[in-house]
Each structure stands twice: as structure tokens, then as C-alpha cells.
Amino acid sequence: MARSIGLNAVAKEAGMTPEALYKALSESDPPLSTLLAVVKALGLQLYVKPRVSSGCG
């Protein structure tokens, strides 16, 4: 989705440089703050809900 909008536009909206955004999203475990900034820049919302379990943990 970031590619269709444009990496530069997403980075700017997220308050990052395109290089920093690319590096952060290339990591196997980017910071949550980066992910939230990108989600917001894309005009999306992130929801957390309890998972449905079949008994244990």
C-alpha cells in the first residue's frame, strides 16, 4: 500500500525520511512507534482484540 501512495509521501506524513522509513520497514522487528506512524500516515487504524483460544494460552 505504501508503494501505491508513494514512499516519499508516506515518509513525510510519518515524520521520517524515505531512507529511514525504508530501513525501519526492512528490519525484522521495527519499533512499534514506527509501525504506528506508518499506519497513521496511510490513513489506517490498528485494532487489538482478544484472540479466540481453544483452551490454553
C-alpha distance matrix in Angstrom:
0.0 3.8 5.4 5.3 6.6 8.5 9.4 12.7 11.8 9.8 12.8 15.3 14.3 14.4 17.7 17.2 17.6 14.9 17.3 17.6 13.9 13.6 16.8 16.0 12.9 15.1 17.8 18.6 19.3 17.5 19.3 18.4 18.7 15.9 13.6 14.8 14.3 10.6 10.3 12.6 11.1 7.9 10.8 10.7 13.9 14.9 18.1 20.7 23.3 26.3 25.8 28.2 30.8 33.5 36.1 35.6 33.1
3.8 0.0 3.8 5.5 5.3 5.8 5.8 9.1 8.6 6.5 9.2 11.9 11.4 11.4 14.5 13.6 13.9 11.2 13.7 14.1 10.5 10.5 13.9 13.3 10.8 13.2 16.0 17.6 18.1 15.8 17.5 17.1 16.8 13.6 12.1 13.6 12.3 8.6 9.7 11.6 9.2 7.2 10.8 11.5 14.6 15.7 19.2 21.8 24.8 27.7 27.5 30.3 32.7 35.6 38.0 37.1 34.4
5.4 3.8 0.0 3.8 5.4 4.8 5.7 9.2 9.6 8.8 11.0 13.6 13.9 14.4 16.9 15.6 14.9 11.6 13.9 15.2 12.1 11.0 14.7 15.1 12.4 13.9 17.3 19.0 20.2 18.2 20.3 20.4 20.2 16.7 15.5 17.2 15.9 12.2 13.4 15.3 12.6 10.6 14.1 15.0 18.2 19.3 22.7 25.2 28.0 30.9 30.4 33.0 35.2 38.0 40.5 39.7 37.0
5.3 5.5 3.8 0.0 3.8 5.5 8.2 10.9 10.2 10.0 13.1 14.9 14.6 15.8 18.6 17.9 17.5 14.5 17.2 18.5 15.2 14.6 18.3 18.4 15.8 17.6 20.8 22.2 23.2 21.2 23.0 22.6 22.2 19.1 17.6 18.7 17.3 13.8 14.3 15.6 13.0 10.4 13.2 14.4 18.0 19.6 22.9 25.8 28.4 31.4 31.0 33.4 36.0 38.7 41.4 40.9 38.4
6.6 5.3 5.4 3.8 0.0 3.8 6.8 8.6 6.9 7.1 10.5 11.6 11.2 12.9 15.5 15.4 15.3 12.8 16.1 17.1 13.9 14.3 17.9 17.8 15.7 18.0 21.0 22.8 23.2 20.7 21.9 21.4 20.4 17.5 16.3 16.9 15.0 11.8 12.6 13.2 10.1 8.1 10.8 12.8 16.5 18.6 22.1 25.1 28.0 31.3 31.3 33.9 36.6 39.6 42.1 41.5 38.8
8.5 5.8 4.8 5.5 3.8 0.0 3.8 5.4 5.4 6.3 8.6 10.0 10.8 12.3 14.3 13.4 12.5 9.7 12.9 14.5 11.7 11.8 15.5 16.0 14.3 16.3 19.5 21.7 22.4 19.7 21.2 21.3 20.2 16.9 16.4 17.5 15.2 12.1 13.9 14.6 11.1 10.1 13.4 15.4 18.8 20.5 24.2 27.0 30.1 33.2 33.2 35.9 38.4 41.4 43.7 42.8 40.0
9.4 5.8 5.7 8.2 6.8 3.8 0.0 3.8 5.5 5.2 6.0 8.5 9.9 10.4 12.1 10.4 9.4 6.3 9.3 10.8 8.1 8.1 11.9 12.5 11.2 13.1 16.2 18.8 19.4 16.6 18.2 18.7 17.6 14.1 14.1 15.7 13.2 10.3 12.9 13.9 10.6 10.5 14.1 15.7 18.7 19.9 23.6 26.0 29.3 32.2 32.3 35.2 37.4 40.5 42.6 41.4 38.4
12.7 9.1 9.2 10.9 8.6 5.4 3.8 0.0 3.8 5.5 5.1 6.1 8.6 9.8 10.5 9.1 7.5 5.4 9.0 10.7 9.0 9.9 13.2 14.0 13.6 15.6 18.4 21.4 21.6 18.5 19.5 20.2 18.4 15.1 15.9 16.9 13.9 11.7 14.6 14.8 11.1 12.0 15.2 17.4 20.4 21.9 25.6 28.2 31.6 34.7 35.0 38.1 40.4 43.5 45.5 44.3 41.1
11.8 8.6 9.6 10.2 6.9 5.4 5.5 3.8 0.0 3.8 5.5 5.1 6.2 8.5 9.9 9.9 9.7 8.4 12.2 13.0 10.8 12.4 15.8 15.7 15.1 17.7 20.3 22.9 22.7 19.5 20.0 20.0 18.0 15.1 15.5 15.7 12.6 10.6 12.9 12.3 8.5 9.4 12.1 14.8 18.0 20.0 23.7 26.6 30.0 33.2 33.8 36.9 39.4 42.7 44.7 43.7 40.6
9.8 6.5 8.8 10.0 7.1 6.3 5.2 5.5 3.8 0.0 3.8 5.5 5.1 6.0 8.6 8.5 9.3 8.1 11.5 11.4 8.5 10.5 13.7 12.9 12.1 15.1 17.4 19.7 19.3 16.1 16.6 16.3 14.6 11.6 11.7 12.1 9.2 6.9 9.3 9.3 5.7 6.7 9.9 12.0 14.9 16.5 20.3 23.0 26.4 29.6 30.2 33.3 35.8 39.0 41.0 39.9 36.8
12.8 9.2 11.0 13.1 10.5 8.6 6.0 5.1 5.5 3.8 0.0 3.8 5.5 5.0 6.1 4.9 5.6 5.2 8.5 8.1 6.0 8.7 11.3 10.8 11.1 13.9 15.9 18.7 18.2 14.7 15.0 15.5 13.4 10.3 11.5 12.3 9.0 7.6 11.0 11.0 7.9 9.9 12.9 14.7 17.1 18.2 21.9 24.3 27.8 30.9 31.5 34.8 37.0 40.3 42.1 40.6 37.4
15.3 11.9 13.6 14.9 11.6 10.0 8.5 6.1 5.1 5.5 3.8 0.0 3.8 5.4 5.1 5.7 6.6 7.5 11.0 10.7 9.4 12.3 14.6 14.2 14.8 17.6 19.4 22.3 21.5 17.8 17.6 17.8 15.1 12.6 14.2 14.1 10.4 9.9 12.9 11.7 8.4 11.1 13.4 15.9 18.2 19.9 23.6 26.1 29.7 32.9 33.9 37.2 39.6 43.0 44.7 43.3 40.0
14.3 11.4 13.9 14.6 11.2 10.8 9.9 8.6 6.2 5.1 5.5 3.8 0.0 3.8 5.4 7.6 9.7 10.5 13.8 12.9 10.9 13.9 16.3 15.1 15.2 18.6 20.1 22.5 21.3 17.7 17.1 16.4 13.8 11.8 12.7 11.8 8.2 8.1 10.3 8.3 5.2 8.4 10.0 12.7 14.9 16.9 20.5 23.3 26.8 30.2 31.3 34.6 37.2 40.7 42.4 41.2 38.0
14.4 11.4 14.4 15.8 12.9 12.3 10.4 9.8 8.5 6.0 5.0 5.4 3.8 0.0 3.8 5.6 8.7 9.7 12.4 10.5 8.5 12.0 13.8 11.9 12.5 16.0 17.0 19.3 17.8 14.1 13.3 12.8 10.1 8.0 9.4 8.8 5.0 5.7 8.6 7.4 5.4 8.8 10.7 12.4 14.0 15.2 18.8 21.1 24.8 27.9 29.0 32.5 34.8 38.3 39.8 38.4 35.1
17.7 14.5 16.9 18.6 15.5 14.3 12.1 10.5 9.9 8.6 6.1 5.1 5.4 3.8 0.0 3.8 7.1 9.5 11.8 9.9 9.3 12.9 14.2 12.8 14.3 17.4 18.2 20.9 19.4 15.5 14.4 14.6 11.3 9.6 12.1 11.6 7.9 9.2 12.3 10.8 9.0 12.4 14.2 16.1 17.4 18.5 22.0 24.1 27.8 30.8 32.1 35.6 37.8 41.3 42.6 41.0 37.6
17.2 13.6 15.6 17.9 15.4 13.4 10.4 9.1 9.9 8.5 4.9 5.7 7.6 5.6 3.8 0.0 3.8 6.4 8.1 6.2 6.2 9.7 10.7 10.0 11.9 14.5 15.5 18.6 17.5 13.7 13.3 14.4 11.7 9.1 11.8 12.5 9.1 9.5 13.2 12.8 10.6 13.5 16.0 17.5 19.1 19.7 23.3 25.1 28.8 31.6 32.5 36.0 38.0 41.4 42.7 40.9 37.5
17.6 13.9 14.9 17.5 15.3 12.5 9.4 7.5 9.7 9.3 5.6 6.6 9.7 8.7 7.1 3.8 0.0 3.8 5.3 5.2 6.2 8.6 9.9 10.6 12.3 14.2 15.7 19.2 18.8 15.3 15.6 17.2 14.9 11.9 14.4 15.7 12.5 12.0 15.7 15.7 13.1 15.4 18.3 20.0 21.9 22.6 26.2 28.1 31.7 34.5 35.1 38.5 40.4 43.7 45.1 43.3 39.9
14.9 11.2 11.6 14.5 12.8 9.7 6.3 5.4 8.4 8.1 5.2 7.5 10.5 9.7 9.5 6.4 3.8 0.0 3.8 5.5 5.1 6.1 8.5 9.9 10.6 12.1 14.5 17.9 18.1 15.0 16.2 17.7 16.1 12.6 14.2 16.0 13.2 11.6 15.2 15.8 12.9 14.3 17.7 19.2 21.5 22.2 25.8 27.8 31.3 34.0 34.3 37.6 39.5 42.6 44.3 42.6 39.3
17.3 13.7 13.9 17.2 16.1 12.9 9.3 9.0 12.2 11.5 8.5 11.0 13.8 12.4 11.8 8.1 5.3 3.8 0.0 3.8 5.4 5.2 6.1 8.5 10.0 10.5 12.6 16.3 16.8 14.1 15.6 17.8 16.6 13.1 15.1 17.5 15.0 13.7 17.3 18.4 15.9 17.3 20.8 21.8 23.8 23.9 27.5 29.0 32.5 34.9 35.0 38.2 39.8 42.8 44.4 42.5 39.1
17.6 14.1 15.2 18.5 17.1 14.5 10.8 10.7 13.0 11.4 8.1 10.7 12.9 10.5 9.9 6.2 5.2 5.5 3.8 0.0 3.8 5.5 5.1 6.0 8.6 9.8 10.9 14.5 14.3 11.2 12.1 14.5 13.1 9.9 12.4 14.7 12.4 11.8 15.5 16.5 14.6 16.5 19.7 20.4 21.9 21.7 25.1 26.3 29.9 32.3 32.5 36.0 37.5 40.6 41.9 39.9 36.4
13.9 10.5 12.1 15.2 13.9 11.7 8.1 9.0 10.8 8.5 6.0 9.4 10.9 8.5 9.3 6.2 6.2 5.1 5.4 3.8 0.0 3.8 5.4 5.1 6.1 8.4 10.2 13.3 13.2 9.9 11.2 12.9 11.8 8.1 9.7 12.1 10.0 8.5 12.1 13.6 11.6 13.0 16.3 16.9 18.6 18.5 22.0 23.6 27.1 29.6 29.8 33.1 34.8 38.0 39.5 37.7 34.4
13.6 10.5 11.0 14.6 14.3 11.8 8.1 9.9 12.4 10.5 8.7 12.3 13.9 12.0 12.9 9.7 8.6 6.1 5.2 5.5 3.8 0.0 3.8 5.5 5.3 6.1 8.8 12.1 13.1 10.7 13.0 15.0 14.7 10.9 11.8 14.8 13.2 11.0 14.3 16.3 14.3 14.8 18.5 18.8 20.7 20.4 23.8 25.1 28.5 30.8 30.5 33.7 35.2 38.1 39.8 38.0 34.8
16.8 13.9 14.7 18.3 17.9 15.5 11.9 13.2 15.8 13.7 11.3 14.6 16.3 13.8 14.2 10.7 9.9 8.5 6.1 5.1 5.4 3.8 0.0 3.8 5.5 5.1 6.5 10.2 11.1 9.0 11.4 14.2 14.2 10.8 12.2 15.5 14.3 12.9 16.1 18.2 16.7 17.6 21.0 21.0 22.4 21.5 24.7 25.6 28.9 30.8 30.5 33.8 35.0 37.9 39.3 37.2 33.9
16.0 13.3 15.1 18.4 17.8 16.0 12.5 14.0 15.7 12.9 10.8 14.2 15.1 11.9 12.8 10.0 10.6 9.9 8.5 6.0 5.1 5.5 3.8 0.0 3.8 5.4 5.5 8.7 8.4 5.5 7.8 10.4 10.6 7.3 8.7 12.0 11.4 10.3 13.3 15.5 14.7 15.7 18.9 18.4 19.3 18.2 21.3 22.0 25.4 27.3 27.3 30.6 31.9 34.9 36.2 34.1 30.7
12.9 10.8 12.4 15.8 15.7 14.3 11.2 13.6 15.1 12.1 11.1 14.8 15.2 12.5 14.3 11.9 12.3 10.6 10.0 8.6 6.1 5.3 5.5 3.8 0.0 3.8 5.4 7.8 8.4 6.3 9.3 11.0 11.8 8.4 8.2 11.8 11.6 9.5 11.9 14.7 13.9 14.0 17.3 16.6 17.7 16.7 19.7 20.6 23.8 25.8 25.4 28.6 30.0 32.9 34.6 32.7 29.5
15.1 13.2 13.9 17.6 18.0 16.3 13.1 15.6 17.7 15.1 13.9 17.6 18.6 16.0 17.4 14.5 14.2 12.1 10.5 9.8 8.4 6.1 5.1 5.4 3.8 0.0 3.8 6.5 8.6 7.9 11.5 13.8 15.0 11.8 11.7 15.4 15.4 13.2 15.6 18.5 17.5 17.5 20.9 20.1 21.3 20.0 22.8 23.4 26.3 28.0 27.2 30.2 31.2 33.9 35.5 33.5 30.4
17.8 16.0 17.3 20.8 21.0 19.5 16.2 18.4 20.3 17.4 15.9 19.4 20.1 17.0 18.2 15.5 15.7 14.5 12.6 10.9 10.2 8.8 6.5 5.5 5.4 3.8 0.0 3.8 5.4 5.6 9.2 11.9 13.6 11.1 11.3 15.1 15.5 14.2 16.3 19.2 18.9 19.2 22.3 21.1 21.6 19.8 22.3 22.3 25.2 26.5 25.8 28.9 29.6 32.3 33.6 31.3 28.1
18.6 17.6 19.0 22.2 22.8 21.7 18.8 21.4 22.9 19.7 18.7 22.3 22.5 19.3 20.9 18.6 19.2 17.9 16.3 14.5 13.3 12.1 10.2 8.7 7.8 6.5 3.8 0.0 3.8 6.3 9.9 12.0 14.6 12.7 12.1 15.7 17.0 15.7 17.0 20.3 20.5 20.4 23.2 21.4 21.5 19.2 21.1 20.6 23.2 24.1 23.1 26.0 26.4 29.0 30.2 27.9 24.8
19.3 18.1 20.2 23.2 23.2 22.4 19.4 21.6 22.7 19.3 18.2 21.5 21.3 17.8 19.4 17.5 18.8 18.1 16.8 14.3 13.2 13.1 11.1 8.4 8.4 8.6 5.4 3.8 0.0 3.8 6.5 8.7 11.5 10.4 9.9 13.2 14.9 14.4 15.6 18.5 19.3 19.6 22.0 20.1 19.7 17.1 18.9 18.3 21.0 22.0 21.4 24.6 25.2 28.0 28.9 26.5 23.1
17.5 15.8 18.2 21.2 20.7 19.7 16.6 18.5 19.5 16.1 14.7 17.8 17.7 14.1 15.5 13.7 15.3 15.0 14.1 11.2 9.9 10.7 9.0 5.5 6.3 7.9 5.6 6.3 3.8 0.0 3.8 6.4 8.4 6.7 7.0 10.4 11.5 11.2 12.9 15.5 16.0 16.8 19.3 17.9 17.7 15.7 18.0 18.0 21.1 22.7 22.6 26.1 27.1 30.1 31.2 28.9 25.4
19.3 17.5 20.3 23.0 21.9 21.2 18.2 19.5 20.0 16.6 15.0 17.6 17.1 13.3 14.4 13.3 15.6 16.2 15.6 12.1 11.2 13.0 11.4 7.8 9.3 11.5 9.2 9.9 6.5 3.8 0.0 3.8 5.3 5.3 6.6 8.8 10.1 11.0 12.6 14.5 15.6 17.0 18.9 17.6 16.9 14.8 17.0 16.8 20.2 21.8 22.4 26.0 27.1 30.4 31.1 28.8 25.2
18.4 17.1 20.4 22.6 21.4 21.3 18.7 20.2 20.0 16.3 15.5 17.8 16.4 12.8 14.6 14.4 17.2 17.7 17.8 14.5 12.9 15.0 14.2 10.4 11.0 13.8 11.9 12.0 8.7 6.4 3.8 0.0 3.8 5.4 5.0 6.1 8.5 9.9 10.4 12.2 14.0 15.3 16.6 14.9 13.7 11.4 13.4 13.3 16.8 18.7 19.6 23.3 24.8 28.2 29.0 27.0 23.4
18.7 16.8 20.2 22.2 20.4 20.2 17.6 18.4 18.0 14.6 13.4 15.1 13.8 10.1 11.3 11.7 14.9 16.1 16.6 13.1 11.8 14.7 14.2 10.6 11.8 15.0 13.6 14.6 11.5 8.4 5.3 3.8 0.0 3.8 5.5 5.1 6.1 8.7 9.9 10.5 12.2 14.3 15.5 14.5 13.6 12.3 14.7 15.3 19.0 21.3 22.6 26.3 28.0 31.5 32.3 30.4 26.8
15.9 13.6 16.7 19.1 17.5 16.9 14.1 15.1 15.1 11.6 10.3 12.6 11.8 8.0 9.6 9.1 11.9 12.6 13.1 9.9 8.1 10.9 10.8 7.3 8.4 11.8 11.1 12.7 10.4 6.7 5.3 5.4 3.8 0.0 3.8 5.4 5.1 6.2 8.6 9.9 10.4 12.3 14.4 13.8 13.8 12.9 15.9 16.9 20.6 23.0 23.9 27.5 29.2 32.7 33.8 31.9 28.4
13.6 12.1 15.5 17.6 16.3 16.4 14.1 15.9 15.5 11.7 11.5 14.2 12.7 9.4 12.1 11.8 14.4 14.2 15.1 12.4 9.7 11.8 12.2 8.7 8.2 11.7 11.3 12.1 9.9 7.0 6.6 5.0 5.5 3.8 0.0 3.8 5.5 5.2 6.1 8.6 9.8 10.6 12.5 11.1 11.1 9.7 12.8 14.0 17.6 20.1 20.7 24.3 26.2 29.6 31.0 29.3 26.0
14.8 13.6 17.2 18.7 16.9 17.5 15.7 16.9 15.7 12.1 12.3 14.1 11.8 8.8 11.6 12.5 15.7 16.0 17.5 14.7 12.1 14.8 15.5 12.0 11.8 15.4 15.1 15.7 13.2 10.4 8.8 6.1 5.1 5.4 3.8 0.0 3.8 5.4 5.0 6.1 8.5 9.9 10.7 9.4 8.7 7.9 11.0 12.6 16.4 19.3 20.5 24.1 26.3 29.9 31.2 29.8 26.4
14.3 12.3 15.9 17.3 15.0 15.2 13.2 13.9 12.6 9.2 9.0 10.4 8.2 5.0 7.9 9.1 12.5 13.2 15.0 12.4 10.0 13.2 14.3 11.4 11.6 15.4 15.5 17.0 14.9 11.5 10.1 8.5 6.1 5.1 5.5 3.8 0.0 3.8 5.5 5.2 6.1 8.6 9.9 10.0 10.5 10.8 14.3 16.2 20.0 23.0 24.2 27.8 30.1 33.6 35.0 33.5 30.2
10.6 8.6 12.2 13.8 11.8 12.1 10.3 11.7 10.6 6.9 7.6 9.9 8.1 5.7 9.2 9.5 12.0 11.6 13.7 11.8 8.5 11.0 12.9 10.3 9.5 13.2 14.2 15.7 14.4 11.2 11.0 9.9 8.7 6.2 5.2 5.4 3.8 0.0 3.8 5.4 4.9 6.1 8.7 8.7 10.2 10.7 14.4 16.7 20.2 23.3 24.0 27.4 29.7 33.1 34.8 33.5 30.3
10.3 9.7 13.4 14.3 12.6 13.9 12.9 14.6 12.9 9.3 11.0 12.9 10.3 8.6 12.3 13.2 15.7 15.2 17.3 15.5 12.1 14.3 16.1 13.3 11.9 15.6 16.3 17.0 15.6 12.9 12.6 10.4 9.9 8.6 6.1 5.0 5.5 3.8 0.0 3.8 5.5 5.2 6.5 5.3 6.5 7.2 11.0 13.7 17.1 20.4 21.2 24.5 27.1 30.5 32.3 31.4 28.3
12.6 11.6 15.3 15.6 13.2 14.6 13.9 14.8 12.3 9.3 11.0 11.7 8.3 7.4 10.8 12.8 15.7 15.8 18.4 16.5 13.6 16.3 18.2 15.5 14.7 18.5 19.2 20.3 18.5 15.5 14.5 12.2 10.5 9.9 8.6 6.1 5.2 5.4 3.8 0.0 3.8 5.4 5.1 5.6 6.7 8.7 12.3 15.2 18.6 22.1 23.5 26.7 29.5 33.0 34.7 33.8 30.8
11.1 9.2 12.6 13.0 10.1 11.1 10.6 11.1 8.5 5.7 7.9 8.4 5.2 5.4 9.0 10.6 13.1 12.9 15.9 14.6 11.6 14.3 16.7 14.7 13.9 17.5 18.9 20.5 19.3 16.0 15.6 14.0 12.2 10.4 9.8 8.5 6.1 4.9 5.5 3.8 0.0 3.8 5.4 7.5 9.9 12.0 15.7 18.7 22.1 25.5 26.6 29.8 32.5 35.9 37.8 36.8 33.7
7.9 7.2 10.6 10.4 8.1 10.1 10.5 12.0 9.4 6.7 9.9 11.1 8.4 8.8 12.4 13.5 15.4 14.3 17.3 16.5 13.0 14.8 17.6 15.7 14.0 17.5 19.2 20.4 19.6 16.8 17.0 15.3 14.3 12.3 10.6 9.9 8.6 6.1 5.2 5.4 3.8 0.0 3.8 5.5 8.9 11.1 14.8 17.9 21.1 24.5 25.2 28.1 31.0 34.3 36.4 35.7 32.9
10.8 10.8 14.1 13.2 10.8 13.4 14.1 15.2 12.1 9.9 12.9 13.4 10.0 10.7 14.2 16.0 18.3 17.7 20.8 19.7 16.3 18.5 21.0 18.9 17.3 20.9 22.3 23.2 22.0 19.3 18.9 16.6 15.5 14.4 12.5 10.7 9.9 8.7 6.5 5.1 5.4 3.8 0.0 3.8 7.0 10.2 13.4 17.0 19.9 23.5 24.6 27.5 30.6 33.9 36.0 35.6 32.9
10.7 11.5 15.0 14.4 12.8 15.4 15.7 17.4 14.8 12.0 14.7 15.9 12.7 12.4 16.1 17.5 20.0 19.2 21.8 20.4 16.9 18.8 21.0 18.4 16.6 20.1 21.1 21.4 20.1 17.9 17.6 14.9 14.5 13.8 11.1 9.4 10.0 8.7 5.3 5.6 7.5 5.5 3.8 0.0 3.8 6.8 9.9 13.5 16.3 19.9 20.9 23.7 26.8 30.1 32.3 31.9 29.2
13.9 14.6 18.2 18.0 16.5 18.8 18.7 20.4 18.0 14.9 17.1 18.2 14.9 14.0 17.4 19.1 21.9 21.5 23.8 21.9 18.6 20.7 22.4 19.3 17.7 21.3 21.6 21.5 19.7 17.7 16.9 13.7 13.6 13.8 11.1 8.7 10.5 10.2 6.5 6.7 9.9 8.9 7.0 3.8 0.0 3.8 6.5 10.1 13.0 16.7 18.1 21.0 24.1 27.6 29.5 29.1 26.4
14.9 15.7 19.3 19.6 18.6 20.5 19.9 21.9 20.0 16.5 18.2 19.9 16.9 15.2 18.5 19.7 22.6 22.2 23.9 21.7 18.5 20.4 21.5 18.2 16.7 20.0 19.8 19.2 17.1 15.7 14.8 11.4 12.3 12.9 9.7 7.9 10.8 10.7 7.2 8.7 12.0 11.1 10.2 6.8 3.8 0.0 3.8 6.8 10.1 13.6 14.9 18.0 20.9 24.5 26.2 25.6 22.8
18.1 19.2 22.7 22.9 22.1 24.2 23.6 25.6 23.7 20.3 21.9 23.6 20.5 18.8 22.0 23.3 26.2 25.8 27.5 25.1 22.0 23.8 24.7 21.3 19.7 22.8 22.3 21.1 18.9 18.0 17.0 13.4 14.7 15.9 12.8 11.0 14.3 14.4 11.0 12.3 15.7 14.8 13.4 9.9 6.5 3.8 0.0 3.8 6.5 10.2 11.9 15.0 18.0 21.6 23.2 22.9 20.3
20.7 21.8 25.2 25.8 25.1 27.0 26.0 28.2 26.6 23.0 24.3 26.1 23.3 21.1 24.1 25.1 28.1 27.8 29.0 26.3 23.6 25.1 25.6 22.0 20.6 23.4 22.3 20.6 18.3 18.0 16.8 13.3 15.3 16.9 14.0 12.6 16.2 16.7 13.7 15.2 18.7 17.9 17.0 13.5 10.1 6.8 3.8 0.0 3.8 6.9 9.0 12.3 15.1 18.7 20.0 19.4 16.7
23.3 24.8 28.0 28.4 28.0 30.1 29.3 31.6 30.0 26.4 27.8 29.7 26.8 24.8 27.8 28.8 31.7 31.3 32.5 29.9 27.1 28.5 28.9 25.4 23.8 26.3 25.2 23.2 21.0 21.1 20.2 16.8 19.0 20.6 17.6 16.4 20.0 20.2 17.1 18.6 22.1 21.1 19.9 16.3 13.0 10.1 6.5 3.8 0.0 3.8 6.3 9.2 12.2 15.8 17.1 17.0 14.8
26.3 27.7 30.9 31.4 31.3 33.2 32.2 34.7 33.2 29.6 30.9 32.9 30.2 27.9 30.8 31.6 34.5 34.0 34.9 32.3 29.6 30.8 30.8 27.3 25.8 28.0 26.5 24.1 22.0 22.7 21.8 18.7 21.3 23.0 20.1 19.3 23.0 23.3 20.4 22.1 25.5 24.5 23.5 19.9 16.7 13.6 10.2 6.9 3.8 0.0 3.8 6.5 8.9 12.6 13.5 13.4 11.4
25.8 27.5 30.4 31.0 31.3 33.2 32.3 35.0 33.8 30.2 31.5 33.9 31.3 29.0 32.1 32.5 35.1 34.3 35.0 32.5 29.8 30.5 30.5 27.3 25.4 27.2 25.8 23.1 21.4 22.6 22.4 19.6 22.6 23.9 20.7 20.5 24.2 24.0 21.2 23.5 26.6 25.2 24.6 20.9 18.1 14.9 11.9 9.0 6.3 3.8 0.0 3.8 6.1 9.8 11.4 11.4 9.7
28.2 30.3 33.0 33.4 33.9 35.9 35.2 38.1 36.9 33.3 34.8 37.2 34.6 32.5 35.6 36.0 38.5 37.6 38.2 36.0 33.1 33.7 33.8 30.6 28.6 30.2 28.9 26.0 24.6 26.1 26.0 23.3 26.3 27.5 24.3 24.1 27.8 27.4 24.5 26.7 29.8 28.1 27.5 23.7 21.0 18.0 15.0 12.3 9.2 6.5 3.8 0.0 3.8 6.9 9.1 10.3 9.8
30.8 32.7 35.2 36.0 36.6 38.4 37.4 40.4 39.4 35.8 37.0 39.6 37.2 34.8 37.8 38.0 40.4 39.5 39.8 37.5 34.8 35.2 35.0 31.9 30.0 31.2 29.6 26.4 25.2 27.1 27.1 24.8 28.0 29.2 26.2 26.3 30.1 29.7 27.1 29.5 32.5 31.0 30.6 26.8 24.1 20.9 18.0 15.1 12.2 8.9 6.1 3.8 0.0 3.8 5.6 6.7 7.0
33.5 35.6 38.0 38.7 39.6 41.4 40.5 43.5 42.7 39.0 40.3 43.0 40.7 38.3 41.3 41.4 43.7 42.6 42.8 40.6 38.0 38.1 37.9 34.9 32.9 33.9 32.3 29.0 28.0 30.1 30.4 28.2 31.5 32.7 29.6 29.9 33.6 33.1 30.5 33.0 35.9 34.3 33.9 30.1 27.6 24.5 21.6 18.7 15.8 12.6 9.8 6.9 3.8 0.0 3.8 6.4 8.4
36.1 38.0 40.5 41.4 42.1 43.7 42.6 45.5 44.7 41.0 42.1 44.7 42.4 39.8 42.6 42.7 45.1 44.3 44.4 41.9 39.5 39.8 39.3 36.2 34.6 35.5 33.6 30.2 28.9 31.2 31.1 29.0 32.3 33.8 31.0 31.2 35.0 34.8 32.3 34.7 37.8 36.4 36.0 32.3 29.5 26.2 23.2 20.0 17.1 13.5 11.4 9.1 5.6 3.8 0.0 3.8 6.9
35.6 37.1 39.7 40.9 41.5 42.8 41.4 44.3 43.7 39.9 40.6 43.3 41.2 38.4 41.0 40.9 43.3 42.6 42.5 39.9 37.7 38.0 37.2 34.1 32.7 33.5 31.3 27.9 26.5 28.9 28.8 27.0 30.4 31.9 29.3 29.8 33.5 33.5 31.4 33.8 36.8 35.7 35.6 31.9 29.1 25.6 22.9 19.4 17.0 13.4 11.4 10.3 6.7 6.4 3.8 0.0 3.7
33.1 34.4 37.0 38.4 38.8 40.0 38.4 41.1 40.6 36.8 37.4 40.0 38.0 35.1 37.6 37.5 39.9 39.3 39.1 36.4 34.4 34.8 33.9 30.7 29.5 30.4 28.1 24.8 23.1 25.4 25.2 23.4 26.8 28.4 26.0 26.4 30.2 30.3 28.3 30.8 33.7 32.9 32.9 29.2 26.4 22.8 20.3 16.7 14.8 11.4 9.7 9.8 7.0 8.4 6.9 3.7 0.0
